[in-house]
């Protein structure tokens, strides 16, 4: 049977010319740029804004808007990320940095106009994402062959399971198939026709990873090694940034560590710091530093069934809730044992246990372990075996997507976690 498409059947969703224009990121980018530059200028200077100060203000406002909205768009592609949440912090930082740069360069500009531009950018970007939200639930057709059933489950996707190689009247955002399975010539022609029609064809396993933010351990061997090689240039740049940021933070964290040390000794006499051996970059073992949060002699107490741990001191709970106990790890960052962002380092015994069951686990050491990471912001801290396995799936996703974009996303979400205290042990 030869697969054919009727002219009005089996088309890409939102492919009509007006849909492509209205829902295009580039269109919204241009409209937002005009709103955040022209409107504030008209408000401040009317039609007589052709002077140096006005032009500098307009250019600066436009650049701040473009940088912020592009950053929001870039990180919103990661799973579990709502672009609307990041508009405020990204816009705020972009406009503040731009204002500081203009002041530092002693360029004349209108602060009032930039504030107006900032407010308009928040309103325009927020409205744009809210209006488009109803179109963001993806409609995906599924080729029912191979292991596709293991991957195509829920995750806010409208799955359309095909019975035959024909989309009929469906307008979809893409087609998912287990591209490693054996397919009949009819299904192969169907996928080829989809690509001809500009309907994206996704591999089921990779599509599942994009939705969940995890690389399933049962499928980790199906990832080609070439897809898992990290970017060497970014790795070097990241190490330099880690060192500079950690060094610059020392004047801020040393007083906090000092105050915490006093409270720790008042709560339970004993050492202030806790040191434990961990497996790190390229499998090398190192001592990780933390502020002590448990009693020196907890007796025979053990964690309860509801997750409460009586071994943790009163001040220790506060230190853990706001991640203050992690601050001494900045010294590990300075030494090069750790990074600010990366998979959490495991103890050598746990690493050895994992390697017995998952030989591929060693690949986790291809990047430096971090103070915070993708697994922590997605799942929080876990202690049970099954939870630890899920954490490992998040770690593999981070390694596979090792980039500046995912590090920025992790950093922003970590800051939010620190202020809210969510996910604490």
Buried (B, 14 or more C-beta within 10 A) or exposed (E): EEBEBEEEEBBBBBEEEEEEEBBEEEEBBEEBBEBBBBBBBEBBBEEEBEEEBBEBBBBBBBBBBBBBBBBBBBBBEBBEBEBBBBBBBBBBBBBEEBBEEBEEEEBEBBEEBBBBBBBBBBEBBBEBBEEBEEEEEBBBBBBBBBBBEBBBEEBEBEBBEBEEBBBEEBBBBBBBBBBEEEBEEEBBBBBEBBEEEEBBBBBBBBBBBBBBBBBBBEBBEEBEEEEBEBEEEEBEEBBEBBBEEBEEBEEEBEEEBEEBBEBBBEBBEBEBBBEEEBBBBEEEEBEBBBBBBBBEEBEEEEEEEEEEBEBBBEBBBBBBBBBBBBBBBBBBBBEBBBBBBBBBBBBEEBBEBBBEEBEBBBBBBBBBBBBBBBBBBBBBEBEEEEBBBBBBBBBBBBBBBBBEEBBBBBBBBBEBBBEEEEBBB
